[in-house]
Amino acid sequence: MAVHEHPRRNSGFHFSLRRPRTASAPESEVSERTDTGTKRAYAFASLRLLTGFVFLWAFLDKTFGFGYATSSGKGWIDGGSPTKGFLGSVAVGPMESTFHSWAGDPWADWLFMLGLLGIGLALVMGVAMRMAAVAGTAMMALMWIAEWPPAKHVSDGSPSMSTNPFVDYHVIYAVALIVVAAAAAGDTLGAGRLWAKLPFVRDHAWLR
């Protein structure tokens, strides 16, 4: 009597400790990157809006004299000068005499106020970010020179009360302007994408 061994039949059931391959991992990575990018975009947009409000509020307060930095009744519309008080009080630095000569001049008032308004509106709306960054950085540089933080004493010998010889709020604002322009922060919570599609903006990248 011969005994034949029959091959084991596949029952169709398999047990494995290996994790099944699915597309969920790559999809989760893409989702995570997207979420991170969205959060970053909103963070830059928030910085843009807050910085824009700083410039826009300065323009409004100096124009109408809300009683904060500009006393009530001494606004620009009341005949006050937006630059006379600040530039006239410069007491240190290499441009002290130059700033004194500019203080209160109509051209200085108009240039300063138009700069505040233009930069503020550009940031709040999210358009012309590169121009706003250049103009704002130039304005902050001049104001930094006017206050001249490196000096320990002013011209009359009294303490300057400078808290940092290099980095003050003017430098922070300038860096914020450059960052939001480089990050195209106007595309989120702003009209940056629509602005970029305009023909004259497409033809001139510096207007972006």
Residue pairs with C-beta under 8 A, 6 or more apart in sequence:
41 185
41 187
41 188
42 188
42 189
44 179
44 180
44 183
44 185
44 188
45 126
45 185
45 186
45 188
45 189
45 190
46 189
47 176
47 179
47 180
47 185
48 123
48 126
48 129
48 180
48 185
48 186
48 189
48 190
49 123
49 124
49 189
51 123
51 173
51 176
51 177
51 180
52 119
52 120
52 121
52 122
52 123
52 124
53 120
53 124
54 120
54 173
55 116
55 117
55 119
55 120
55 123
55 136
56 116
56 117
56 120
56 121
56 123
56 124
57 120
58 69
58 116
58 120
59 113
59 116
59 117
59 120
60 66
61 68
61 69
61 70
61 75
62 69
62 70
62 75
62 76
62 82
62 113
62 116
63 75
63 76
63 77
63 82
63 113
64 70
64 75
64 76
64 77
65 71
65 72
65 73
65 74
65 75
65 76
65 77
65 78
65 80
66 72
66 75
70 80
70 82
74 80
76 82
76 109
76 113
81 103
81 104
81 109
82 109
82 112
82 113
83 102
83 103
83 104
83 105
83 108
83 109
83 112
84 103
84 104
86 103
86 146
87 99
87 100
87 102
87 103
87 104
87 108
87 146
88 99
88 100
88 103
88 104
90 96
90 99
90 100
90 146
90 147
91 154
91 155
91 156
92 147
92 148
92 151
92 153
92 154
92 155
92 160
93 99
93 145
93 146
93 147
93 148
93 151
94 145
94 148
95 145
95 146
96 155
99 146
102 108
112 139
115 135
115 136
115 139
118 132
118 135
119 132
119 135
119 136
119 139
119 177
122 128
122 129
122 131
122 132
123 129
123 132
123 177
123 180
124 190
125 186
125 190
125 191
126 185
126 186
126 187
126 188
126 189
126 190
126 191
126 192
126 195
127 186
127 190
127 191
127 192
127 195
128 195
128 207
128 208
129 180
129 181
129 184
129 185
129 186
129 192
129 208
130 181
130 206
130 207
130 208
131 206
131 207
132 177
132 181
133 177
133 178
133 180
133 181
136 173
136 174
136 177
137 174
137 177
137 178
140 170
140 171
140 173
140 174
140 177
141 170
141 174
143 170
144 168
144 170
144 171
147 162
147 168
147 170
148 160
149 160
149 162
149 163
149 164
149 165
149 166
149 168
150 162
150 165
150 166
151 160
151 162
152 159
152 160
152 162
153 159
153 160
154 160
162 168
179 185
180 186
184 192
184 208
185 192
186 192
186 195
187 193
187 196
195 201
195 208
196 202
196 208
200 207
201 207
201 208
